[in-house]
Amino acid sequence: MAQQRRRGNELKEAIYLSAIELLETEGYKAITFQNIAKAAQTSRSVLYRAWPSPFLLLYEAVKWKTFQDGNGSIWSSNYNSGSLRGDLIALCQHFVKNSLAFSAEFLKGFLNELIENPEVVHLSEKITVSNLQVMGKIIERANLRGEIKHEVSDMVKLLPFEVLRYHLVFMKDDEVDDPFIEQLVDDVMLPAMTKGNSAKTDHAMP
């Protein structure tokens, strides 16, 4: 009996799983429409119609997997611990957890694609905007609590994402664990965000 043709979510899930398995077993170099189509037992034309590039297919696949594993987007979460320090630590922990789901192999591929692929450049710009938005909400609450009393630059807002991404991709011997995140928040983020404040912030309290 001929195999029933898969459609819709069933086919998309098979494609996602095939792309993720290729990444994990053969590395980023194996992420091509031809290889993914063969692994998912579908045609390359199906993939060409749905995705502009193999990388963007893979990005969707890994993002889908993070939700399947119970990890929501960092942009949809509400970081409201009651303190700026607590909010920043929670955001960084969530970012690291999601980034590890993408793997260093994927993140390196992302950096390579940024050089050549206009679609990935556009995606990177959208990610930057979303990162600024989630940091903006954290800073807004810190303003209301009196922890931040001046304007915070976009450079400072994006700092934790850039530092964590760099260490996750390039610093193989560095473990991006909770003590690392706390040091990043206490020694870098809080001083940068509260510079010029006359009142003490909670990181300075015993």
N, CA, C and O of each residue as an XYZ file, in Angstrom:
824
protein
N       0.844     -1.200      0.000
C       0.000      0.000      0.000
C       0.878      1.247      0.000
O       1.820      1.358      0.784
N       0.565      2.152     -0.861
C       1.350      3.387     -0.951
C       1.198      4.213      0.319
O       0.124      4.264      0.918
N       2.288      4.857      0.718
C       2.261      5.693      1.908
C       1.362      6.912      1.677
O       1.439      7.562      0.634
N       0.513      7.211      2.659
C      -0.387      8.362      2.544
C       0.427      9.651      2.524
O       1.357      9.834      3.309
N       0.057     10.527      1.617
C       0.790     11.779      1.470
C       0.534     12.685      2.669
O      -0.610     12.928      3.050
N       1.608     13.171      3.246
C       1.472     14.035      4.415
C       1.273     15.484      3.982
O       1.811     15.932      2.969
N       0.492     16.196      4.771
C       0.204     17.595      4.475
C       0.219     18.417      5.765
O       0.276     17.875      6.869
N       0.166     19.722      5.596
C      -0.015     20.632      6.720
C       0.988     20.441      7.832
O       2.185     20.300      7.580
N       0.506     20.434      9.060
C       1.375     20.364     10.234
C       2.163     19.070     10.314
O       3.293     19.060     10.803
N       1.578     17.977      9.837
C       2.278     16.696      9.870
C       3.539     16.746      9.004
O       4.603     16.287      9.419
N       3.412     17.301      7.813
C       4.559     17.418      6.922
C       5.567     18.413      7.475
O       6.770     18.155      7.459
N       5.080     19.553      7.967
C       5.988     20.567      8.506
C       6.788     20.015      9.684
O       7.984     20.282      9.800
N       6.141     19.253     10.553
C       6.846     18.663     11.693
C       7.914     17.688     11.222
O       9.012     17.664     11.778
N       7.613     16.879     10.201
C       8.598     15.940      9.666
C       9.802     16.690      9.096
O      10.942     16.257      9.261
N       9.548     17.802      8.432
C      10.626     18.617      7.868
C      11.475     19.220      8.981
O      12.704     19.185      8.919
N      10.815     19.774     10.005
C      11.542     20.350     11.139
C      12.435     19.313     11.813
O      13.610     19.573     12.074
N      11.877     18.145     12.090
C      12.633     17.094     12.780
C      13.817     16.631     11.938
O      14.891     16.350     12.469
N      13.619     16.554     10.640
C      14.700     16.135      9.751
C      15.828     17.158      9.739
O      17.003     16.793      9.768
N      15.472     18.436      9.697
C      16.483     19.497      9.701
C      17.283     19.482     11.002
O      18.506     19.616     10.983
N      16.598     19.321     12.119
C      17.274     19.300     13.420
C      18.200     18.095     13.528
O      19.321     18.215     14.021
N      17.737     16.935     13.068
C      18.567     15.726     13.126
C      19.811     15.875     12.254
O      20.898     15.454     12.650
N      19.661     16.466     11.081
C      20.820     16.704     10.216
C      21.842     17.613     10.906
O      23.045     17.357     10.856
N      21.356     18.664     11.543
C      22.253     19.584     12.246
C      23.014     18.855     13.340
O      24.223     19.034     13.486
N      22.302     18.024     14.116
C      22.908     17.355     15.261
C      23.853     16.238     14.857
O      24.828     15.977     15.562
N      23.589     15.574     13.744
C      24.395     14.416     13.354
C      25.483     14.737     12.334
O      26.545     14.113     12.349
N      25.233     15.706     11.446
C      26.182     15.978     10.375
C      26.718     17.402     10.373
O      27.638     17.712      9.616
N      26.153     18.282     11.217
C      26.649     19.642     11.292
C      25.963     20.589     10.321
O      25.161     20.174      9.485
N      26.293     21.863     10.446
C      25.596     22.884      9.665
C      25.819     22.733      8.161
O      24.957     23.102      7.363
N      26.968     22.192      7.777
C      27.274     22.045      6.346
C      26.260     21.147      5.639
O      26.104     21.226      4.420
N      25.574     20.299      6.394
C      24.604     19.364      5.800
C      23.227     19.991      5.596
O      22.341     19.356      5.023
N      23.036     21.226      6.056
C      21.724     21.864      5.965
C      21.522     22.437      4.563
O      21.840     23.596      4.295
N      20.992     21.607      3.687
C      20.629     22.013      2.328
C      19.201     21.547      2.074
O      18.719     20.624      2.730
N      18.528     22.182      1.127
C      17.178     21.752      0.782
C      17.172     20.295      0.305
O      16.254     19.536      0.620
N      18.191     19.916     -0.449
C      18.255     18.553     -0.959
C      18.325     17.534      0.182
O      17.591     16.545      0.181
N      19.207     17.777      1.149
C      19.370     16.832      2.258
C      18.129     16.778      3.146
O      17.710     15.705      3.580
N      17.547     17.949      3.409
C      16.365     17.990      4.274
C      15.192     17.301      3.594
O      14.459     16.543      4.230
N      15.013     17.562      2.310
C      13.910     16.937      1.574
C      14.057     15.423      1.560
O      13.079     14.698      1.747
N      15.272     14.948      1.340
C      15.512     13.505      1.323
C      15.211     12.893      2.689
O      14.554     11.856      2.768
N      15.688     13.528      3.770
C      15.469     12.998      5.109
C      13.992     13.005      5.495
O      13.515     12.096      6.174
N      13.265     14.052      5.050
C      11.846     14.179      5.392
C      10.944     13.438      4.404
O       9.724     13.407      4.572
N      11.548     12.842      3.376
C      10.800     12.108      2.352
C       9.742     12.995      1.679
O       8.567     12.645      1.568
N      10.224     14.150      1.242
C       9.373     15.070      0.496
C      10.194     15.626     -0.667
O      11.335     15.211     -0.869
N       9.638     16.539     -1.418
C      10.348     17.089     -2.572
C      10.973     18.434     -2.244
O      10.501     19.158     -1.367
N      12.037     18.756     -2.959
C      12.690     20.047     -2.750
C      11.750     21.199     -3.106
O      11.840     22.271     -2.508
N      10.860     20.996     -4.060
C       9.936     22.062     -4.458
C       9.044     22.483     -3.295
O       8.683     23.654     -3.180
N       8.686     21.533     -2.435
C       7.888     21.858     -1.245
C       8.649     22.832     -0.358
O       8.076     23.784      0.172
N       9.938     22.587     -0.204
C      10.761     23.445      0.651
C      11.005     24.804      0.002
O      10.966     25.833      0.676
N      11.252     24.808     -1.286
C      11.485     26.071     -2.001
C      10.289     27.012     -1.889
O      10.447     28.226     -1.763
N       9.086     26.429     -1.938
C       7.875     27.262     -1.874
C       7.646     27.853     -0.484
O       7.066     28.931     -0.353
N       8.096     27.156      0.540
C       7.770     27.561      1.914
C       8.854     28.394      2.599
O       8.553     29.195      3.483
N      10.127     28.209      2.191
C      11.220     28.893      2.885
C      12.184     29.534      1.891
O      12.518     28.924      0.876
N      12.637     30.760      2.172
C      13.567     31.441      1.263
C      14.956     30.793      1.228
O      15.658     30.884      0.222
N      15.355     30.132      2.343
C      16.683     29.536      2.405
C      16.684     28.377      3.401
O      15.822     28.320      4.278
N      17.641     27.453      3.276
C      17.738     26.356      4.239
C      17.941     26.848      5.668
O      17.420     26.260      6.615
N      18.708     27.939      5.817
C      18.941     28.441      7.168
C      17.644     28.879      7.842
O      17.410     28.558      9.007
N      16.800     29.612      7.111
C      15.558     30.096      7.709
C      14.619     28.934      8.031
O      13.857     29.003      8.996
N      14.668     27.883      7.239
C      13.927     26.660      7.582
C      14.448     26.114      8.909
O      13.670     25.790      9.807
N      15.777     26.014      9.024
C      16.383     25.491     10.249
C      16.057     26.373     11.447
O      15.788     25.868     12.537
N      16.081     27.680     11.250
C      15.750     28.603     12.348
C      14.342     28.341     12.865
O      14.121     28.271     14.074
N      13.397     28.199     11.952
C      12.021     27.891     12.362
C      11.948     26.547     13.079
O      11.215     26.396     14.056
N      12.720     25.565     12.583
C      12.698     24.231     13.168
C      13.207     24.240     14.604
O      12.600     23.632     15.486
N      14.314     24.927     14.837
C      14.882     24.954     16.179
C      13.993     25.770     17.118
O      13.829     25.418     18.287
N      13.421     26.859     16.602
C      12.485     27.655     17.409
C      11.260     26.814     17.781
O      10.777     26.872     18.912
N      10.772     26.041     16.826
C       9.650     25.126     17.095
C      10.016     24.131     18.184
O       9.207     23.846     19.066
N      11.238     23.602     18.126
C      11.668     22.617     19.114
C      11.740     23.211     20.518
O      11.410     22.533     21.491
N      12.168     24.472     20.634
C      12.235     25.084     21.963
C      10.849     25.167     22.593
O      10.709     25.005     23.805
N       9.826     25.417     21.780
C       8.462     25.455     22.310
C       7.984     24.049     22.662
O       7.279     23.860     23.653
N       8.367     23.066     21.852
C       7.995     21.689     22.160
C       8.618     21.237     23.471
O       8.033     20.436     24.199
N       9.799     21.749     23.771
C      10.499     21.394     25.017
C      10.026     22.218     26.204
O      10.534     22.061     27.314
N       9.056     23.095     25.975
C       8.498     23.887     27.071
C       9.191     25.204     27.325
O       8.969     25.832     28.361
N      10.034     25.637     26.392
C      10.735     26.915     26.553
C      10.089     27.970     25.670
O      10.212     27.919     24.446
N       9.406     28.918     26.278
C       8.786     29.989     25.512
C       9.818     31.007     25.050
O      10.962     30.993     25.504
N       9.415     31.874     24.162
C      10.289     32.920     23.675
C      10.655     33.883     24.800
O       9.846     34.154     25.687
N      11.881     34.395     24.752
C      12.285     35.380     25.765
C      11.459     36.646     25.633
O      11.346     37.415     26.588
N      10.879     36.875     24.458
C      10.131     38.115     24.218
C       8.706     38.030     24.738
O       8.065     39.062     24.936
N       8.193     36.820     24.966
C       6.821     36.670     25.425
C       6.724     36.503     26.936
O       5.625     36.455     27.489
N       7.868     36.414     27.603
C       7.872     36.203     29.056
C       7.823     37.537     29.789
O       8.260     38.566     29.275
N       7.282     37.494     30.996
C       7.147     38.693     31.809
C       8.155     38.635     32.948
O       7.957     37.912     33.924
N       9.236     39.399     32.821
C      10.278     39.402     33.850
C       9.930     40.481     34.871
O      10.218     41.659     34.662
N       9.326     40.082     35.949
C       8.873     41.044     36.958
C       9.071     40.451     38.339
O       8.122     40.066     39.022
N      10.343     40.389     38.730
C      10.707     39.780     40.022
C      10.550     40.752     41.182
O      10.557     40.347     42.345
N      10.407     42.034     40.865
C      10.340     43.052     41.918
C      11.609     43.862     42.039
O      11.666     44.819     42.812
N      12.640     43.485     41.275
C      13.891     44.248     41.298
C      14.542     44.197     39.921
O      14.332     43.247     39.167
N      15.322     45.209     39.597
C      16.039     45.250     38.338
C      17.017     44.082     38.246
O      17.117     43.426     37.209
N      17.721     43.833     39.316
C      18.695     42.731     39.319
C      18.007     41.399     39.045
O      18.479     40.620     38.217
N      16.907     41.130     39.726
C      16.187     39.885     39.529
C      15.663     39.731     38.119
O      15.709     38.643     37.545
N      15.157     40.839     37.552
C      14.631     40.795     36.183
C      15.743     40.496     35.174
O      15.552     39.702     34.252
N      16.898     41.129     35.350
C      18.010     40.920     34.422
C      18.546     39.494     34.501
O      18.859     38.882     33.480
N      18.648     38.972     35.717
C      19.118     37.595     35.875
C      18.146     36.621     35.220
O      18.570     35.696     34.528
N      16.844     36.819     35.432
C      15.842     35.931     34.839
C      15.892     35.988     33.318
O      15.803     34.953     32.656
N      16.033     37.187     32.758
C      16.121     37.342     31.307
C      17.352     36.621     30.760
O      17.257     35.895     29.770
N      18.492     36.815     31.393
C      19.729     36.189     30.924
C      19.657     34.667     31.032
O      20.115     33.961     30.134
N      19.090     34.162     32.117
C      18.934     32.715     32.266
C      18.055     32.136     31.170
O      18.357     31.079     30.617
N      16.975     32.823     30.860
C      16.060     32.378     29.807
C      16.758     32.434     28.450
O      16.612     31.517     27.641
N      17.507     33.490     28.195
C      18.222     33.634     26.933
C      19.224     32.501     26.742
O      19.314     31.926     25.657
N      19.971     32.179     27.786
C      20.969     31.105     27.704
C      20.290     29.759     27.471
O      20.745     28.964     26.649
N      19.217     29.511     28.183
C      18.503     28.244     28.027
C      18.015     28.069     26.597
O      18.156     26.989     26.024
N      17.449     29.109     26.019
C      16.975     29.033     24.637
C      18.137     28.930     23.645
O      18.054     28.194     22.662
N      19.217     29.669     23.905
C      20.363     29.632     23.004
C      21.007     28.258     22.969
O      21.453     27.814     21.910
N      21.064     27.582     24.098
C      21.645     26.239     24.142
C      20.818     25.260     23.325
O      21.352     24.281     22.801
N      19.521     25.516     23.212
C      18.667     24.665     22.376
C      19.044     24.815     20.907
O      18.844     23.890     20.120
N      19.593     25.982     20.528
C      19.993     26.218     19.153
C      21.370     25.630     18.839
O      21.682     25.391     17.673
N      22.189     25.396     19.849
C      23.523     24.808     19.732
C      24.518     25.788     19.126
O      24.160     26.655     18.330
N      25.785     25.626     19.527
C      26.853     26.489     19.005
C      26.999     26.325     17.501
O      27.334     27.283     16.803
N      26.750     25.114     16.990
C      26.841     24.857     15.555
C      25.845     25.729     14.787
O      26.170     26.293     13.743
N      24.637     25.826     15.321
C      23.621     26.665     14.687
C      24.008     28.139     14.761
O      23.890     28.865     13.774
N      24.467     28.578     15.921
C      24.808     29.988     16.098
C      25.963     30.405     15.192
O      25.986     31.530     14.693
N      26.920     29.504     14.978
C      28.008     29.802     14.048
C      27.464     29.928     12.627
O      27.877     30.802     11.865
N      26.536     29.047     12.287
C      25.902     29.133     10.981
C      25.164     30.444     10.803
O      25.174     31.033      9.722
N      24.524     30.897     11.870
C      23.815     32.169     11.840
C      24.777     33.309     11.527
O      24.470     34.172     10.706
N      25.938     33.317     12.175
C      26.921     34.372     11.937
C      27.449     34.318     10.505
O      27.655     35.357      9.878
N      27.665     33.117      9.993
C      28.130     32.985      8.609
C      27.080     33.496      7.625
O      27.415     34.178      6.656
N      25.819     33.170      7.872
C      24.744     33.583      6.976
C      24.547     35.095      6.972
O      24.114     35.666      5.971
N      24.864     35.740      8.088
C      24.711     37.195      8.169
C      25.551     37.908      7.111
O      25.202     39.003      6.669
N      26.658     37.284      6.709
C      27.563     37.908      5.749
C      26.989     37.860      4.337
O      27.204     38.776      3.543
N      26.254     36.785      4.025
C      25.870     36.535      2.637
C      24.372     36.573      2.358
O      23.967     36.744      1.208
N      23.545     36.418      3.384
C      22.125     36.192      3.161
C      21.295     37.392      3.621
O      21.173     37.610      4.827
N      20.722     38.176      2.707
C      19.920     39.352      3.088
C      18.723     38.988      3.963
O      18.324     39.779      4.817
N      18.143     37.799      3.762
C      17.006     37.375      4.578
C      17.415     37.217      6.034
O      16.639     37.529      6.937
N      18.623     36.737      6.263
C      19.111     36.547      7.628
C      19.453     37.891      8.259
O      19.254     38.080      9.459
N      19.960     38.817      7.470
C      20.202     40.167      7.977
C      18.895     40.785      8.461
O      18.852     41.412      9.519
N      17.832     40.606      7.682
C      16.521     41.117      8.073
C      16.040     40.448      9.354
O      15.486     41.112     10.231
N      16.249     39.135      9.469
C      15.870     38.415     10.681
C      16.645     38.935     11.882
O      16.078     39.119     12.959
N      17.945     39.173     11.700
C      18.776     39.693     12.786
C      18.275     41.055     13.256
O      18.272     41.347     14.452
N      17.852     41.885     12.304
C      17.316     43.199     12.666
C      16.029     43.074     13.473
O      15.812     43.826     14.423
N      15.182     42.130     13.098
C      13.934     41.899     13.836
C      14.228     41.404     15.247
O      13.556     41.804     16.198
N      15.236     40.530     15.389
C      15.626     40.024     16.705
C      16.137     41.160     17.579
O      15.825     41.230     18.768
N      16.930     42.053     16.978
C      17.451     43.204     17.727
C      16.319     44.082     18.235
O      16.339     44.515     19.387
N      15.339     44.348     17.389
C      14.187     45.161     17.796
C      13.448     44.489     18.954
O      13.066     45.155     19.916
N      13.250     43.186     18.864
C      12.543     42.458     19.929
C      13.343     42.472     21.225
O      12.770     42.597     22.308
N      14.670     42.343     21.121
C      15.509     42.411     22.317
C      15.408     43.780     22.985
O      15.340     43.876     24.210
N      15.399     44.820     22.187
C      15.265     46.179     22.733
C      13.907     46.361     23.411
O      13.805     47.040     24.433
N      12.883     45.762     22.850
C      11.545     45.885     23.421
C      11.448     45.207     24.784
O      10.888     45.777     25.720
N      11.987     44.001     24.902
C      11.893     43.294     26.181
C      12.741     43.996     27.239
O      12.352     44.048     28.406
N      13.902     44.540     26.842
C      14.707     45.300     27.795
C      14.010     46.604     28.158
O      14.122     47.080     29.287
N      13.294     47.178     27.202
C      12.571     48.411     27.483
C      11.528     48.222     28.573
O      11.344     49.096     29.419
N      10.846     47.082     28.554
C       9.845     46.806     29.587
C      10.483     46.648     30.956
O       9.946     47.127     31.955
N      11.638     45.971     31.006
C      12.358     45.808     32.272
C      12.808     47.160     32.811
O      12.685     47.433     34.005
N      13.329     48.004     31.926
C      13.815     49.327     32.330
C      12.654     50.224     32.765
O      12.783     51.007     33.706
N      11.532     50.102     32.078
C      10.358     50.903     32.451
C       9.921     50.591     33.890
O       9.614     51.498     34.663
N       9.896     49.307     34.234
C       9.525     48.949     35.611
C      10.584     49.431     36.600
O      10.255     49.861     37.706
N      11.858     49.359     36.200
C      12.925     49.843     37.083
C      12.814     51.351     37.291
O      13.109     51.848     38.378
N      12.394     52.077     36.266
C      12.142     53.520     36.400
C      11.058     53.793     37.430
O      11.193     54.685     38.268
N       9.977     53.015     37.362
C       8.866     53.204     38.292
C       9.274     52.890     39.727
O       8.767     53.499     40.669
N      10.191     51.938     39.890
C      10.668     51.595     41.244
C      11.760     52.550     41.716
O      12.168     52.486     42.875
N      12.238     53.429     40.847
C      13.287     54.377     41.217
C      14.690     53.807     41.135
O      15.633     54.402     41.655
N      14.841     52.632     40.471
C      16.164     52.017     40.375
C      16.988     52.618     39.243
O      18.218     52.615     39.300
N      16.326     53.128     38.225
C      16.996     53.803     37.113
C      16.384     55.190     36.985
O      15.163     55.338     36.940
N      17.250     56.213     36.928
C      16.751     57.586     36.933
C      17.215     58.387     35.717
O      17.192     59.618     35.730
N      17.634     57.680     34.672
C      18.077     58.375     33.474
C      17.843     57.470     32.268
O      17.463     56.308     32.414
N      18.073     58.013     31.081
C      17.881     57.258     29.842
C      18.970     56.199     29.694
O      20.146     56.469     29.938
N      18.572     54.998     29.295
C      19.527     53.911     29.050
C      19.695     53.755     27.541
O      18.708     53.638     26.815
N      20.933     53.751     27.069
C      21.198     53.683     25.629
C      20.892     52.290     25.075
O      20.871     51.303     25.810
N      20.657     52.234     23.773
C      20.437     50.947     23.112
C      21.666     50.054     23.239
O      21.536     48.833     23.328
N      22.846     50.645     23.248
C      24.071     49.856     23.388
C      24.060     49.072     24.700
O      24.414     47.893     24.733
N      23.653     49.733     25.766
C      23.594     49.068     27.072
C      22.476     48.034     27.097
O      22.643     46.952     27.660
N      21.339     48.358     26.494
C      20.217     47.412     26.471
C      20.594     46.105     25.770
O      20.161     45.028     26.179
N      21.402     46.206     24.715
C      21.762     45.023     23.935
C      22.977     44.295     24.487
O      23.300     43.195     24.038
N      23.654     44.900     25.458
C      24.896     44.338     25.976
C      24.780     42.897     26.466
O      25.622     42.078     26.098
N      23.776     42.545     27.281
C      23.736     41.153     27.770
C      23.584     40.139     26.655
O      24.182     39.065     26.714
N      22.795     40.458     25.636
C      22.608     39.530     24.519
C      23.918     39.314     23.769
O      24.247     38.188     23.395
N      24.672     40.409     23.550
C      25.924     40.311     22.800
C      26.975     39.536     23.590
O      27.672     38.690     23.029
N      27.094     39.816     24.883
C      28.094     39.136     25.711
C      27.775     37.646     25.818
O      28.660     36.806     25.652
N      26.526     37.320     26.092
C      26.150     35.917     26.247
C      26.312     35.162     24.931
O      26.805     34.035     24.927
N      25.905     35.762     23.823
C      26.036     35.098     22.525
C      27.506     34.832     22.198
O      27.854     33.762     21.698
N      28.357     35.805     22.483
C      29.794     35.639     22.213
C      30.354     34.457     23.001
O      31.060     33.617     22.443
N      30.047     34.389     24.278
C      30.579     33.307     25.108
C      30.003     31.957     24.711
O      30.713     30.952     24.742
N      28.735     31.917     24.341
C      28.119     30.656     23.948
C      28.707     30.116     22.651
O      28.808     28.901     22.474
N      29.098     31.008     21.742
C      29.597     30.579     20.435
C      31.101     30.345     20.443
O      31.571     29.328     19.933
N      31.860     31.274     21.016
C      33.310     31.254     20.821
C      34.115     30.776     22.033
O      35.219     30.259     21.858
N      33.610     30.928     23.227
C      34.376     30.594     24.428
C      33.975     29.205     24.924
O      33.202     29.071     25.873
N      34.509     28.178     24.270
C      34.082     26.811     24.563
C      34.407     26.378     25.988
O      33.696     25.559     26.570
N      35.478     26.926     26.545
C      35.895     26.518     27.887
C      35.175     27.280     28.993
O      35.301     26.942     30.170
N      34.418     28.312     28.614
C      33.679     29.099     29.604
C      32.277     28.538     29.770
O      31.545     28.377     28.793
N      31.906     28.243     31.000
C      30.563     27.747     31.265
C      29.657     28.931     31.574
O      29.884     29.662     32.538
N      28.639     29.114     30.759
C      27.709     30.225     30.970
C      26.635     29.741     31.933
O      25.523     29.396     31.533
N      26.999     29.723     33.223
C      26.118     29.213     34.258
C      25.570     30.368     35.091
O      25.792     31.533     34.763
N      24.859     30.048     36.159
C      24.258     31.092     36.997
C      25.297     32.039     37.602
O      25.071     33.249     37.591
N      26.436     31.544     38.135
C      27.446     32.482     38.648
C      27.969     33.437     37.569
O      28.229     34.608     37.848
N      28.123     32.936     36.340
C      28.558     33.800     35.239
C      27.517     34.882     34.984
O      27.859     36.054     34.824
N      26.250     34.490     34.946
C      25.168     35.446     34.696
C      25.100     36.485     35.814
O      24.929     37.674     35.544
N      25.233     36.050     37.056
C      25.191     36.984     38.180
C      26.349     37.979     38.117
O      26.180     39.158     38.428
N      27.526     37.496     37.711
C      28.668     38.404     37.572
C      28.433     39.404     36.443
O      28.765     40.583     36.568
N      27.858     38.924     35.341
C      27.539     39.824     34.227
C      26.560     40.910     34.673
O      26.738     42.082     34.343
N      25.540     40.524     35.413
C      24.539     41.484     35.877
C      25.134     42.438     36.913
O      24.960     43.653     36.813
N      25.837     41.889     37.907
C      26.328     42.716     39.017
C      27.492     43.617     38.624
O      27.564     44.770     39.051
N      28.407     43.088     37.805
C      29.635     43.836     37.491
C      29.540     44.662     36.210
O      30.318     45.594     36.011
N      28.587     44.319     35.343
C      28.513     45.006     34.055
C      27.173     45.710     33.858
O      27.126     46.924     33.656
N      26.084     44.943     33.916
C      24.785     45.492     33.558
C      24.287     46.535     34.558
O      23.904     47.637     34.165
N      24.290     46.197     35.829
C      23.760     47.148     36.816
C      24.575     48.437     36.879
O      23.983     49.516     36.901
N      25.919     48.373     36.908
C      26.679     49.625     36.888
C      26.397     50.461     35.639
O      26.317     51.687     35.721
N      26.246     49.811     34.489
C      25.982     50.556     33.252
C      24.599     51.181     33.256
O      24.418     52.299     32.772
N      23.619     50.465     33.800
C      22.238     50.955     33.780
C      21.956     51.991     34.861
O      21.099     52.857     34.686
N      22.669     51.906     35.970
C      22.373     52.794     37.097
C      23.445     53.868     37.278
O      23.483     54.549     38.303
N      24.308     54.015     36.284
C      25.363     55.020     36.361
C      24.767     56.406     36.584
O      23.884     56.842     35.846
N      25.255     57.076     37.594
C      24.764     58.419     37.879
C      23.612     58.454     38.853
O      23.215     59.534     39.293
N      23.053     57.289     39.210
C      21.991     57.276     40.212
C      22.529     57.699     41.565
O      23.625     57.300     41.958
N      21.766     58.498     42.268
C      22.190     58.885     43.624
C      21.762     57.852     44.644
O      22.386     57.712     45.696
N      20.678     57.115     44.330
C      20.188     56.094     45.256
C      20.858     54.771     44.960
O      21.224     54.489     43.819
N      21.019     53.957     45.997
C      21.605     52.643     45.828
C      20.590     51.708     45.183
O      19.387     51.796     45.429
N      21.110     50.814     44.355
C      20.260     49.786     43.783
C      20.422     48.520     44.575
O      21.318     48.402     45.411
N      19.535     47.555     44.304
C      19.491     46.387     45.177
C      20.752     45.530     45.106
O      20.990     44.737     46.017
N      21.588     45.660     44.036
C      22.802     44.847     43.981
C      23.823     45.299     45.012
O      24.736     44.548     45.352
N      23.674     46.541     45.520
C      24.619     47.050     46.500
C      24.190     46.779     47.928
O      24.918     47.079     48.874
N      23.001     46.208     48.078
C      22.481     45.943     49.427
C      22.981     44.613     49.942
O      23.170     43.694     49.145
N      23.205     44.465     51.236
C      23.694     43.182     51.774
C      22.622     42.123     51.649
O      22.837     40.977     52.044
